């Protein structure tokens, strides 16, 4: 395989800092398994623009040890499938990012390894999550020696009191909220759904508060009613691309349904290229208010409320998991082979978990809320909706 490495991965190796262990492991795995690490010509040009002479020379010496991707393609206006999702970059950095992503999109390289959140967000729009990976994800992809049984299946239900507030996954929340540790210590009995990394740290965590009944927000104030509150929904960078965020959203929805709650909400400080906002917007969370400090409040309903008259497709998005079943939409039964059913629907009660799930790994197709199943059914009646891309094989 040819694995394209983004410049920001090499930035991890700048100066006198110790090379991060996941990067060391990835490089060793690729070399021992005979895979090729390549760099993009624009990455070299990007490094040449460094203002720090010493840093530039050191970065250039490191990147020089890897072969350059020869004759790369660049996105053109005529590449409509790519351009519909990824417009032309506004600056040099965006243009470099798009060129790297285009190499993976066109199959010029097998994988792109990057720590850039913006590139990962664009990869999700293109459906390339399994080919655009973080350092940790790429390391795990090529590591055949991970333990088979060291934890229970991929999601474990615990209580907050059983979690370590000093786990790295909470570091950004401590920086964002002044009294996060105090709040954490006050909710030891609250339910938490977690996934573990193989090193014992948290790969993802979901903390819920059931039957919260209070007015929320200030601009505007939303009236008091019973809701499910998503207190914490956090995915570690190494688990991006596993669709675990979608799995945690589906768990939140399931809990709301179980407790007879029509609304779910969460608060969040919005950032540029915000991964969480992009994710939750796909499943009906919309900004409905904000707090006095500017923190956004995102609310989702499970069914249409008073005054709502959504179109059939809108129901699927805004009110997931509700769907329109009237005369405007044709409905079909699709038989699915057992081996694929097991991978697509891991919550099916009679299903037996795969061995890999006991070490905290995921079947990303099972975590995903949106699923695709290619069939050899004897029909040619497939149409392309302007908001839905449909492929057949």
HUSUL-V159831 format. One record per pair of residues at least 4 apart in sequence whose ideal C-beta (glycine too) atoms are under 8 Angstrom apart, sorted by the first residue. I is the first residue (numbers start at 1). GAP is how many residues later the second one is. D is the distance in whole Angstrom. If there is no record, write none. Layout:
i:I gap:GAP d:D
i:I gap:GAP d:D
This chain:
i:1 gap:34 d:5
i:1 gap:35 d:7
i:1 gap:109 d:4
i:1 gap:110 d:7
i:2 gap:33 d:7
i:2 gap:34 d:5
i:2 gap:36 d:6
i:2 gap:67 d:8
i:2 gap:107 d:5
i:2 gap:108 d:5
i:2 gap:109 d:8
i:3 gap:27 d:6
i:3 gap:32 d:6
i:3 gap:33 d:7
i:3 gap:34 d:5
i:3 gap:35 d:7
i:3 gap:106 d:7
i:3 gap:107 d:6
i:3 gap:108 d:5
i:3 gap:109 d:8
i:3 gap:110 d:6
i:3 gap:135 d:7
i:4 gap:34 d:6
i:4 gap:35 d:7
i:4 gap:36 d:6
i:4 gap:65 d:6
i:4 gap:96 d:6
i:4 gap:99 d:6
i:4 gap:100 d:7
i:4 gap:105 d:4
i:4 gap:107 d:7
i:4 gap:108 d:5
i:4 gap:109 d:7
i:5 gap:4 d:5
i:5 gap:5 d:7
i:5 gap:32 d:6
i:5 gap:33 d:7
i:5 gap:34 d:6
i:5 gap:38 d:8
i:5 gap:61 d:7
i:5 gap:108 d:5
i:5 gap:109 d:8
i:6 gap:34 d:8
i:6 gap:37 d:7
i:6 gap:94 d:6
i:6 gap:106 d:7
i:6 gap:107 d:6
i:6 gap:108 d:4
i:6 gap:109 d:7
i:6 gap:110 d:6
i:6 gap:113 d:7
i:7 gap:4 d:7
i:7 gap:32 d:8
i:7 gap:36 d:4
i:7 gap:39 d:5
i:7 gap:40 d:6
i:7 gap:52 d:8
i:7 gap:56 d:8
i:7 gap:89 d:8
i:8 gap:4 d:8
i:8 gap:106 d:6
i:8 gap:107 d:5
i:8 gap:108 d:6
i:9 gap:4 d:8
i:9 gap:14 d:7
i:9 gap:104 d:6
i:9 gap:105 d:7
i:9 gap:106 d:6
i:9 gap:126 d:6
i:10 gap:4 d:7
i:10 gap:33 d:8
i:10 gap:37 d:8
i:10 gap:49 d:6
i:10 gap:52 d:6
i:10 gap:53 d:6
i:11 gap:48 d:7
i:12 gap:5 d:8
i:12 gap:7 d:7
i:12 gap:8 d:6
i:12 gap:11 d:6
i:12 gap:103 d:7
i:12 gap:123 d:8
i:13 gap:4 d:7
i:13 gap:6 d:6
i:13 gap:10 d:7
i:13 gap:49 d:6
i:14 gap:41 d:6
i:14 gap:44 d:6
i:14 gap:45 d:6
i:15 gap:40 d:7
i:15 gap:43 d:7
i:19 gap:4 d:6
i:19 gap:5 d:5
i:20 gap:4 d:7
i:20 gap:115 d:7
i:21 gap:4 d:6
i:22 gap:4 d:6
i:22 gap:113 d:5
i:22 gap:114 d:5
i:22 gap:117 d:5
i:22 gap:216 d:8
i:23 gap:4 d:6
i:23 gap:112 d:5
i:24 gap:4 d:6
i:25 gap:4 d:6
i:25 gap:114 d:5
i:25 gap:118 d:7
i:26 gap:4 d:6
i:26 gap:87 d:7
i:26 gap:109 d:6
i:26 gap:112 d:5
i:26 gap:113 d:4
i:26 gap:116 d:7
i:27 gap:4 d:6
i:27 gap:10 d:7
i:28 gap:4 d:6
i:29 gap:4 d:6
i:29 gap:110 d:7
i:29 gap:113 d:4
i:29 gap:114 d:6
i:30 gap:5 d:4
i:30 gap:6 d:8
i:30 gap:7 d:6
i:30 gap:112 d:6
i:31 gap:4 d:8
i:31 gap:6 d:8
i:33 gap:109 d:6
i:35 gap:107 d:7
i:36 gap:31 d:7
i:37 gap:29 d:5
i:37 gap:30 d:8
i:38 gap:28 d:6
i:38 gap:29 d:5
i:38 gap:30 d:7
i:38 gap:31 d:5
i:38 gap:71 d:7
i:39 gap:4 d:5
i:39 gap:5 d:7
i:39 gap:24 d:6
i:39 gap:27 d:5
i:39 gap:28 d:8
i:39 gap:29 d:6
i:39 gap:30 d:7
i:40 gap:4 d:8
i:40 gap:28 d:8
i:40 gap:29 d:5
i:40 gap:32 d:6
i:40 gap:56 d:8
i:40 gap:59 d:6
i:40 gap:60 d:5
i:40 gap:63 d:7
i:41 gap:4 d:7
i:41 gap:27 d:6
i:41 gap:28 d:7
i:41 gap:31 d:7
i:42 gap:4 d:6
i:42 gap:53 d:8
i:42 gap:54 d:5
i:42 gap:57 d:5
i:42 gap:58 d:7
i:43 gap:4 d:7
i:43 gap:20 d:7
i:43 gap:53 d:7
i:43 gap:57 d:8
i:44 gap:4 d:7
i:44 gap:16 d:8
i:44 gap:19 d:6
i:44 gap:24 d:7
i:45 gap:4 d:7
i:45 gap:51 d:8
i:46 gap:46 d:8
i:46 gap:47 d:8
i:46 gap:50 d:5
i:47 gap:9 d:6
i:47 gap:12 d:5
i:47 gap:13 d:6
i:47 gap:16 d:6
i:48 gap:8 d:7
i:48 gap:12 d:7
i:49 gap:43 d:8
i:50 gap:5 d:5
i:50 gap:6 d:4
i:50 gap:9 d:7
i:51 gap:5 d:8
i:52 gap:4 d:6
i:53 gap:4 d:6
i:54 gap:4 d:6
i:55 gap:4 d:6
i:56 gap:4 d:6
i:57 gap:4 d:6
i:58 gap:4 d:7
i:59 gap:4 d:6
i:60 gap:4 d:6
i:61 gap:4 d:8
i:69 gap:34 d:7
i:69 gap:39 d:7
i:69 gap:40 d:7
i:72 gap:27 d:7
i:72 gap:31 d:6
i:72 gap:36 d:6
i:73 gap:29 d:6
i:73 gap:30 d:7
i:73 gap:33 d:5
i:73 gap:35 d:6
i:74 gap:25 d:6
i:74 gap:28 d:7
i:75 gap:4 d:5
i:75 gap:7 d:5
i:75 gap:8 d:7
i:75 gap:11 d:7
i:75 gap:13 d:8
i:75 gap:23 d:6
i:75 gap:24 d:7
i:75 gap:27 d:5
i:77 gap:6 d:6
i:79 gap:4 d:6
i:79 gap:23 d:8
i:80 gap:4 d:6
i:81 gap:4 d:8
i:82 gap:4 d:6
i:82 gap:20 d:6
i:82 gap:23 d:6
i:82 gap:44 d:7
i:83 gap:4 d:7
i:83 gap:5 d:8
i:85 gap:37 d:7
i:85 gap:40 d:4
i:85 gap:41 d:6
i:86 gap:12 d:6
i:86 gap:15 d:7
i:86 gap:36 d:5
i:86 gap:39 d:7
i:86 gap:40 d:7
i:88 gap:7 d:7
i:88 gap:10 d:7
i:89 gap:4 d:7
i:89 gap:5 d:3
i:89 gap:6 d:4
i:89 gap:7 d:8
i:89 gap:8 d:7
i:89 gap:9 d:5
i:90 gap:4 d:6
i:91 gap:4 d:7
i:92 gap:4 d:6
i:93 gap:4 d:6
i:94 gap:4 d:6
i:94 gap:24 d:8
i:95 gap:4 d:6
i:96 gap:4 d:7
i:97 gap:4 d:6
i:97 gap:19 d:6
i:97 gap:21 d:6
i:97 gap:22 d:5
i:97 gap:25 d:7
i:98 gap:4 d:6
i:98 gap:24 d:8
i:99 gap:4 d:7
i:100 gap:4 d:7
i:100 gap:12 d:6
i:100 gap:14 d:7
i:100 gap:19 d:7
i:101 gap:4 d:6
i:101 gap:11 d:7
i:101 gap:18 d:6
i:101 gap:21 d:6
i:101 gap:22 d:6
i:101 gap:25 d:7
i:101 gap:27 d:7
i:101 gap:31 d:7
i:102 gap:4 d:6
i:102 gap:6 d:8
i:103 gap:5 d:4
i:103 gap:6 d:5
i:103 gap:9 d:7
i:104 gap:4 d:8
i:104 gap:5 d:6
i:104 gap:7 d:7
i:104 gap:8 d:4
i:104 gap:19 d:7
i:104 gap:24 d:6
i:104 gap:27 d:5
i:104 gap:28 d:6
i:105 gap:21 d:6
i:105 gap:23 d:6
i:110 gap:21 d:7
i:111 gap:20 d:6
i:111 gap:21 d:8
i:111 gap:22 d:6
i:111 gap:27 d:7
i:111 gap:30 d:8
i:112 gap:7 d:8
i:112 gap:11 d:8
i:112 gap:19 d:7
i:112 gap:20 d:5
i:112 gap:21 d:7
i:113 gap:20 d:6
i:113 gap:21 d:7
i:113 gap:22 d:6
i:113 gap:25 d:5
i:114 gap:5 d:5
i:114 gap:6 d:7
i:114 gap:18 d:7
i:114 gap:19 d:8
i:114 gap:20 d:7
i:115 gap:19 d:6
i:115 gap:20 d:6
i:115 gap:122 d:7
i:116 gap:4 d:7
i:117 gap:4 d:6
i:117 gap:156 d:6
i:117 gap:158 d:6
i:118 gap:4 d:7
i:118 gap:155 d:4
i:119 gap:4 d:6
i:119 gap:13 d:6
i:120 gap:4 d:7
i:120 gap:9 d:8
i:120 gap:12 d:6
i:120 gap:14 d:8
i:120 gap:120 d:6
i:120 gap:121 d:7
i:120 gap:155 d:7
i:121 gap:4 d:7
i:121 gap:152 d:5
i:121 gap:154 d:6
i:121 gap:157 d:6
i:122 gap:4 d:7
i:123 gap:5 d:4
i:123 gap:6 d:6
i:123 gap:8 d:7
i:123 gap:9 d:4
i:124 gap:4 d:8
i:124 gap:5 d:6
i:124 gap:154 d:7
i:128 gap:4 d:5
i:129 gap:111 d:8
i:129 gap:112 d:4
i:129 gap:114 d:7
i:129 gap:235 d:7
i:130 gap:111 d:6
i:130 gap:234 d:7
i:132 gap:109 d:7
i:133 gap:4 d:4
i:133 gap:5 d:4
i:133 gap:8 d:7
i:133 gap:108 d:6
i:134 gap:4 d:7
i:134 gap:103 d:5
i:134 gap:104 d:6
i:134 gap:106 d:6
i:134 gap:107 d:8
i:135 gap:4 d:6
i:135 gap:103 d:8
i:136 gap:4 d:6
i:136 gap:101 d:7
i:136 gap:102 d:3
i:137 gap:4 d:6
i:137 gap:101 d:6
i:137 gap:102 d:8
i:137 gap:103 d:7
i:137 gap:104 d:6
i:137 gap:105 d:8
i:138 gap:4 d:7
i:139 gap:4 d:6
i:140 gap:6 d:7
i:140 gap:98 d:7
i:140 gap:221 d:8
i:146 gap:52 d:6
i:146 gap:213 d:6
i:146 gap:215 d:8
i:147 gap:51 d:7
i:147 gap:212 d:5
i:148 gap:207 d:6
i:148 gap:208 d:8
i:148 gap:210 d:7
i:148 gap:211 d:6
i:149 gap:206 d:8
i:149 gap:209 d:5
i:149 gap:210 d:7
i:150 gap:48 d:7
i:150 gap:208 d:8
i:150 gap:209 d:6
i:150 gap:210 d:8
i:151 gap:5 d:7
i:151 gap:45 d:5
i:151 gap:207 d:7
i:151 gap:208 d:6
i:151 gap:209 d:5
i:152 gap:4 d:5
i:152 gap:206 d:7
i:153 gap:200 d:5
i:153 gap:204 d:5
i:153 gap:205 d:6
i:154 gap:41 d:6
i:154 gap:203 d:5
i:154 gap:206 d:6
i:154 gap:207 d:7
i:154 gap:208 d:5
i:155 gap:38 d:6
i:155 gap:39 d:7
i:155 gap:40 d:6
i:155 gap:92 d:7
i:155 gap:96 d:7
i:156 gap:37 d:7
i:156 gap:38 d:5
i:156 gap:39 d:7
i:156 gap:40 d:7
i:157 gap:34 d:6
i:157 gap:35 d:7
i:157 gap:36 d:6
i:158 gap:4 d:4
i:158 gap:5 d:7
i:158 gap:33 d:8
i:158 gap:34 d:5
i:158 gap:35 d:8
i:158 gap:36 d:6
i:159 gap:29 d:6
i:159 gap:30 d:6
i:159 gap:31 d:7
i:159 gap:32 d:6
i:159 gap:33 d:6
i:160 gap:24 d:7
i:160 gap:27 d:5
i:160 gap:28 d:6
i:160 gap:29 d:7
i:160 gap:30 d:5
i:160 gap:31 d:8
i:160 gap:32 d:5
i:160 gap:47 d:6
i:161 gap:27 d:3
i:161 gap:28 d:7
i:162 gap:30 d:8
i:163 gap:4 d:7
i:163 gap:29 d:6
i:163 gap:31 d:7
i:163 gap:39 d:7
i:163 gap:42 d:7
i:165 gap:5 d:6
i:165 gap:15 d:8
i:165 gap:16 d:5
i:165 gap:19 d:5
i:165 gap:20 d:7
i:166 gap:4 d:7
i:167 gap:34 d:6
i:167 gap:35 d:5
i:168 gap:33 d:6
i:168 gap:34 d:8
i:168 gap:68 d:7
i:169 gap:32 d:7
i:169 gap:33 d:4
i:169 gap:34 d:8
i:169 gap:35 d:8
i:169 gap:36 d:6
i:169 gap:65 d:6
i:169 gap:67 d:5
i:170 gap:4 d:6
i:170 gap:10 d:7
i:170 gap:14 d:8
i:170 gap:64 d:8
i:171 gap:4 d:7
i:172 gap:4 d:6
i:173 gap:4 d:6
i:173 gap:7 d:5
i:173 gap:59 d:7
i:173 gap:61 d:7
i:174 gap:6 d:5
i:174 gap:7 d:7
i:176 gap:4 d:8
i:176 gap:93 d:6
i:177 gap:6 d:7
i:179 gap:4 d:6
i:180 gap:4 d:6
i:181 gap:4 d:6
i:182 gap:4 d:7
i:183 gap:4 d:7
i:187 gap:20 d:8
i:187 gap:44 d:8
i:190 gap:17 d:6
i:190 gap:18 d:7
i:190 gap:19 d:6
i:190 gap:41 d:7
i:191 gap:16 d:7
i:191 gap:17 d:6
i:191 gap:19 d:8
i:192 gap:13 d:6
i:192 gap:14 d:7
i:192 gap:15 d:5
i:192 gap:16 d:8
i:193 gap:12 d:7
i:193 gap:13 d:4
i:193 gap:15 d:8
i:193 gap:55 d:7
i:193 gap:58 d:6
i:194 gap:8 d:6
i:194 gap:9 d:8
i:194 gap:10 d:7
i:194 gap:11 d:5
i:194 gap:12 d:8
i:195 gap:7 d:7
i:195 gap:8 d:4
i:195 gap:9 d:4
i:195 gap:10 d:8
i:195 gap:44 d:7
i:195 gap:49 d:6
i:195 gap:165 d:6
i:195 gap:167 d:8
i:196 gap:4 d:7
i:196 gap:5 d:7
i:196 gap:6 d:7
i:196 gap:7 d:6
i:196 gap:164 d:5
i:197 gap:4 d:5
i:197 gap:5 d:7
i:197 gap:6 d:5
i:197 gap:39 d:7
i:197 gap:41 d:7
i:197 gap:42 d:8
i:197 gap:163 d:6
i:198 gap:161 d:6
i:198 gap:162 d:6
i:201 gap:35 d:7
i:202 gap:34 d:7
i:203 gap:32 d:7
i:203 gap:33 d:5
i:203 gap:35 d:7
i:203 gap:36 d:4
i:203 gap:41 d:7
i:203 gap:157 d:6
i:204 gap:30 d:7
i:204 gap:31 d:5
i:204 gap:32 d:6
i:204 gap:35 d:6
i:204 gap:40 d:5
i:204 gap:41 d:8
i:204 gap:44 d:6
i:205 gap:27 d:6
i:205 gap:28 d:8
i:205 gap:29 d:5
i:206 gap:24 d:7
i:206 gap:26 d:7
i:206 gap:27 d:5
i:206 gap:28 d:8
i:206 gap:42 d:4
i:206 gap:45 d:6
i:206 gap:46 d:7
i:207 gap:23 d:8
i:207 gap:24 d:4
i:207 gap:25 d:4
i:207 gap:26 d:8
i:208 gap:20 d:6
i:208 gap:21 d:7
i:208 gap:22 d:6
i:208 gap:23 d:7
i:208 gap:44 d:6
i:208 gap:47 d:6
i:209 gap:19 d:7
i:209 gap:20 d:4
i:209 gap:22 d:5
i:210 gap:18 d:6
i:210 gap:45 d:7
i:210 gap:49 d:5
i:210 gap:51 d:8
i:211 gap:15 d:5
i:211 gap:17 d:8
i:211 gap:48 d:6
i:211 gap:50 d:7
i:212 gap:14 d:7
i:212 gap:15 d:6
i:212 gap:16 d:7
i:212 gap:17 d:5
i:213 gap:11 d:6
i:213 gap:12 d:7
i:213 gap:13 d:5
i:213 gap:14 d:7
i:214 gap:10 d:6
i:215 gap:6 d:6
i:215 gap:7 d:6
i:215 gap:8 d:6
i:215 gap:9 d:5
i:216 gap:5 d:8
i:216 gap:6 d:5
i:216 gap:11 d:8
i:216 gap:49 d:7
i:216 gap:73 d:7
i:216 gap:81 d:6
i:217 gap:4 d:6
i:217 gap:5 d:5
i:217 gap:71 d:7
i:217 gap:72 d:3
i:217 gap:73 d:6
i:217 gap:74 d:6
i:217 gap:80 d:5
i:218 gap:71 d:7
i:218 gap:72 d:7
i:218 gap:73 d:6
i:218 gap:74 d:5
i:219 gap:70 d:6
i:219 gap:71 d:5
i:219 gap:73 d:8
i:220 gap:69 d:6
i:221 gap:68 d:7
i:222 gap:66 d:6
i:222 gap:67 d:5
i:222 gap:75 d:7
i:222 gap:77 d:7
i:225 gap:38 d:7
i:226 gap:35 d:6
i:226 gap:37 d:8
i:227 gap:34 d:6
i:227 gap:36 d:4
i:227 gap:37 d:7
i:227 gap:38 d:6
i:227 gap:72 d:8
i:228 gap:24 d:7
i:228 gap:27 d:6
i:228 gap:28 d:4
i:228 gap:31 d:7
i:228 gap:33 d:5
i:228 gap:35 d:7
i:228 gap:36 d:5
i:228 gap:37 d:8
i:229 gap:35 d:8
i:229 gap:36 d:6
i:229 gap:37 d:7
i:230 gap:22 d:6
i:230 gap:34 d:6
i:230 gap:35 d:7
i:230 gap:36 d:4
i:231 gap:35 d:8
i:233 gap:12 d:7
i:233 gap:15 d:6
i:233 gap:16 d:8
i:233 gap:19 d:8
i:233 gap:33 d:7
i:233 gap:43 d:7
i:235 gap:4 d:5
i:235 gap:5 d:6
i:235 gap:9 d:6
i:235 gap:10 d:5
i:235 gap:13 d:8
i:239 gap:5 d:5
i:239 gap:123 d:8
i:240 gap:35 d:8
i:241 gap:123 d:7
i:242 gap:120 d:4
i:242 gap:122 d:5
i:242 gap:125 d:6
i:243 gap:4 d:6
i:243 gap:119 d:7
i:243 gap:121 d:4
i:243 gap:122 d:8
i:243 gap:124 d:4
i:243 gap:125 d:4
i:244 gap:4 d:6
i:244 gap:118 d:6
i:244 gap:123 d:6
i:245 gap:4 d:7
i:245 gap:30 d:8
i:245 gap:31 d:8
i:245 gap:34 d:5
i:246 gap:4 d:6
i:246 gap:33 d:7
i:246 gap:37 d:8
i:246 gap:121 d:6
i:246 gap:122 d:5
i:246 gap:123 d:5
i:246 gap:124 d:8
i:247 gap:4 d:7
i:247 gap:115 d:8
i:247 gap:120 d:4
i:248 gap:4 d:7
i:249 gap:4 d:7
i:249 gap:30 d:7
i:249 gap:31 d:7
i:249 gap:34 d:6
i:249 gap:120 d:7
i:250 gap:4 d:6
i:250 gap:71 d:8
i:250 gap:119 d:6
i:251 gap:4 d:6
i:252 gap:4 d:7
i:252 gap:12 d:6
i:253 gap:4 d:6
i:253 gap:11 d:7
i:253 gap:30 d:8
i:253 gap:49 d:7
i:253 gap:67 d:7
i:253 gap:68 d:6
i:254 gap:4 d:6
i:255 gap:4 d:6
i:256 gap:5 d:4
i:256 gap:6 d:8
i:256 gap:7 d:8
i:256 gap:8 d:5
i:256 gap:46 d:6
i:257 gap:4 d:8
i:257 gap:45 d:7
i:261 gap:41 d:8
i:262 gap:39 d:6
i:262 gap:40 d:6
i:262 gap:41 d:6
i:262 gap:43 d:7
i:263 gap:36 d:6
i:263 gap:37 d:7
i:263 gap:38 d:6
i:263 gap:39 d:8
i:264 gap:21 d:8
i:264 gap:35 d:7
i:264 gap:36 d:5
i:264 gap:38 d:8
i:265 gap:23 d:8
i:265 gap:32 d:6
i:265 gap:33 d:6
i:265 gap:34 d:5
i:265 gap:35 d:7
i:266 gap:14 d:7
i:266 gap:19 d:7
i:266 gap:31 d:8
i:266 gap:32 d:5
i:267 gap:24 d:7
i:267 gap:28 d:5
i:267 gap:29 d:7
i:267 gap:30 d:5
i:267 gap:31 d:8
i:268 gap:6 d:8
i:268 gap:8 d:6
i:268 gap:9 d:7
i:268 gap:27 d:7
i:268 gap:28 d:5
i:268 gap:30 d:6
i:269 gap:25 d:7
i:269 gap:26 d:5
i:269 gap:27 d:7
i:270 gap:4 d:5
i:270 gap:7 d:6
i:270 gap:26 d:5
i:274 gap:4 d:6
i:275 gap:4 d:6
i:276 gap:4 d:6
i:277 gap:4 d:6
i:277 gap:21 d:8
i:278 gap:4 d:7
i:279 gap:4 d:8
i:280 gap:5 d:4
i:280 gap:18 d:6
i:280 gap:20 d:8
i:281 gap:4 d:6
i:281 gap:5 d:7
i:282 gap:35 d:7
i:282 gap:87 d:8
i:282 gap:88 d:8
i:283 gap:17 d:7
i:283 gap:34 d:7
i:283 gap:37 d:5
i:283 gap:86 d:6
i:284 gap:16 d:4
i:284 gap:17 d:7
i:284 gap:33 d:6
i:284 gap:34 d:4
i:284 gap:35 d:6
i:284 gap:36 d:5
i:285 gap:13 d:4
i:285 gap:14 d:7
i:285 gap:15 d:5
i:286 gap:12 d:6
i:286 gap:13 d:7
i:286 gap:14 d:7
i:286 gap:32 d:8
i:287 gap:9 d:5
i:287 gap:10 d:7
i:287 gap:11 d:6
i:288 gap:9 d:6
i:288 gap:10 d:7
i:288 gap:11 d:4
i:289 gap:7 d:8
i:289 gap:8 d:4
i:289 gap:10 d:8
i:290 gap:4 d:6
i:290 gap:5 d:6
i:290 gap:6 d:5
i:290 gap:7 d:6
i:291 gap:4 d:4
i:291 gap:6 d:7
i:300 gap:18 d:8
i:301 gap:4 d:6
i:301 gap:17 d:7
i:301 gap:18 d:6
i:302 gap:17 d:6
i:302 gap:19 d:7
i:302 gap:20 d:6
i:303 gap:16 d:6
i:303 gap:19 d:5
i:304 gap:4 d:4
i:304 gap:5 d:7
i:304 gap:6 d:6
i:304 gap:11 d:7
i:304 gap:14 d:8
i:304 gap:15 d:6
i:304 gap:18 d:8
i:310 gap:4 d:4
i:310 gap:5 d:5
i:310 gap:8 d:6
i:310 gap:9 d:7
i:311 gap:4 d:7
i:312 gap:4 d:8
i:312 gap:12 d:4
i:312 gap:14 d:7
i:312 gap:16 d:5
i:312 gap:17 d:5
i:313 gap:4 d:7
i:313 gap:11 d:8
i:313 gap:72 d:7
i:313 gap:74 d:6
i:313 gap:75 d:8
i:314 gap:4 d:6
i:315 gap:4 d:5
i:315 gap:7 d:6
i:315 gap:8 d:6
i:315 gap:9 d:4
i:316 gap:4 d:6
i:316 gap:6 d:8
i:316 gap:7 d:5
i:316 gap:8 d:7
i:320 gap:49 d:7
i:324 gap:4 d:7
i:324 gap:5 d:5
i:325 gap:4 d:7
i:325 gap:6 d:7
i:334 gap:39 d:7
i:334 gap:41 d:7
i:334 gap:43 d:7
i:336 gap:4 d:5
i:336 gap:5 d:5
i:336 gap:8 d:7
i:336 gap:37 d:6
i:337 gap:4 d:7
i:338 gap:4 d:6
i:339 gap:4 d:7
i:340 gap:4 d:6
i:340 gap:33 d:7
i:341 gap:4 d:6
i:341 gap:7 d:7
i:342 gap:4 d:7
i:342 gap:6 d:8
i:342 gap:9 d:6
i:342 gap:10 d:8
i:342 gap:12 d:8
i:343 gap:20 d:5
i:343 gap:22 d:6
i:343 gap:23 d:6
i:344 gap:21 d:6
i:344 gap:22 d:6
i:344 gap:27 d:5
i:344 gap:29 d:7
i:345 gap:6 d:7
i:345 gap:21 d:7
i:346 gap:5 d:6
i:346 gap:7 d:7
i:346 gap:11 d:8
i:346 gap:17 d:6
i:346 gap:20 d:4
i:346 gap:21 d:8
i:347 gap:4 d:8
i:353 gap:4 d:5
i:353 gap:5 d:7
i:354 gap:9 d:7
i:356 gap:5 d:4
i:356 gap:7 d:8
i:357 gap:4 d:6
i:357 gap:5 d:7
i:357 gap:6 d:7
i:362 gap:4 d:7
i:362 gap:5 d:6
i:363 gap:4 d:7
i:364 gap:4 d:6
i:365 gap:6 d:7
i:372 gap:19 d:7
i:374 gap:17 d:7
i:374 gap:18 d:7
i:374 gap:19 d:4
i:375 gap:17 d:8
i:376 gap:17 d:8
i:382 gap:8 d:6
i:382 gap:10 d:5
i:383 gap:7 d:7
i:384 gap:4 d:7
i:384 gap:5 d:7
i:384 gap:6 d:6
i:385 gap:5 d:7
